[in-house]
Amino acid sequence: MGSYLSGRYVDKQGALKLLESMNIHWTQRQIDWTAEPDHQGQRKWPWFKDPANGKLLIDEGFIRHLYREGQMKSLQYWQCIK
């Protein structure tokens, strides 16, 4: 599971910039949604609080992995139907 973690952490603004660099255009509200806890207290993405300043952070590698994995699944499905 941790093989895609980069060790480079970004806050919500950094996550928006990372997505933008990947040509994925999200709004601040969409990023906020990924960090909102559900009724069980679980966040949609694995954000964690920085122990030094309390800011929410996420590993860049996780975001890249989500999109890469989605693309690979799509390609595999596409190859199966050809």
KOLLUMZA-527034 format. One record per residue: x, y, z of N, C-alpha, C in turn. Coordinates in steps of 0.1 Angstrom, whole numbers, plus 5000, padded with zeros to 4 digits. Example, Ala and Ser with C-alpha at 12.3 -4.5 7.8 and 13.67 -1.06 7.14 Angstrom:
# KOLLUMZA-527034
513249435078512349555078513249675078 512849785071513749895071512950005079 
END
This chain:
# KOLLUMZA-527034
500849885000500050005000500950135000 501950135008502750255009503750274998 503750184988504750194977504550324969 503350374969503150494960503250624969 503550614981503650734990505050794987 505050924985506250994981507051054992 506351075003507051145014507051295013 506351345002506151495000504651525004 504451605013503151635018502651775013 501351785010500851915006499551935015 499252065016498052105023496952115012 495752165015494652175005495052254993 495752374996496152454984497152384976 498052314982499052234975498352124966 497352064972496651954965495952014952 495352134954494752204942495852224932 496952274936498052304926498552184919 498652074927499151944922498151894911 496851894914495851854905495851944892 496052074894496152164883497352134874 498452094880499652054872499351924864 498451844869498051724862496951754852 496551874850495551924841494151874846 493951864859492751834865492251954873 491152004869490652134875489552114885 489952114898489052104909488852244915 487752254922487452374930487852354944 487952454952488252444966487252364973 486052374969484952294975485152144973 485652104962485851964959486951914968 488051994970489151954978488651944993 487852044997487252045011486451915013 485751875003484851755004485751635007 486951625001487751505004488251495018 488251615025488751625038487651615049 486451625045485351635055485051495060 485051485073484751345079483251305077 483051175075481751125073481151105087 479951045088479351025101480150935110 481050855105481950775113483250835116 483450965112484651035114485851005104 485450925093486450895083486450995072 487651035068487751135056487751055043 487351115032487251045019488651015014 489651105017491051085013491751085026 492951025026493751005039494451135043 493751235046494351355052494751335066 495751395071496151385085496551525090 496451545103496851675109498351675111 498951785107500351805109500551825124 501351745131501451765145502051895149 502851965140503452085144502552205143 501652205133500752325132499252295130 498852165130497452135130496852135116 497652175106497052185092496852045087 495852025078495651895072496551885060 497251765060498151735049497851605043 498351585031498151455024499451435015 499751305013500951275005500651294990 501551364983501351384969501151254961 501951154965501851024958500550964958 499750984969498350924970497550984959 497551114957496751184947497151134933 498451124930498851074917498450934915 498550854926498150714925496650694921 495850774927494350764924494150774910 494750874903494450904889495150804880 496350764884497050654876496350524877 495850484889495150364890493850364882 493150474883491950484875492150474860 493250534856493550524841493950384837 494650314846495050174843493850084842 492950104852491750014852490950044839 490850164835490150204823490750144811 492050144810492850084798492649934798 492649874810492449724810491049684805 490049764810488749734805488549754790 489149864785489149894771489749784763 490849734767491549624760490749494760 489949474771489149354772487949354762 487449474759486249484751486649494736 487949504733488349514718488449374712 
END
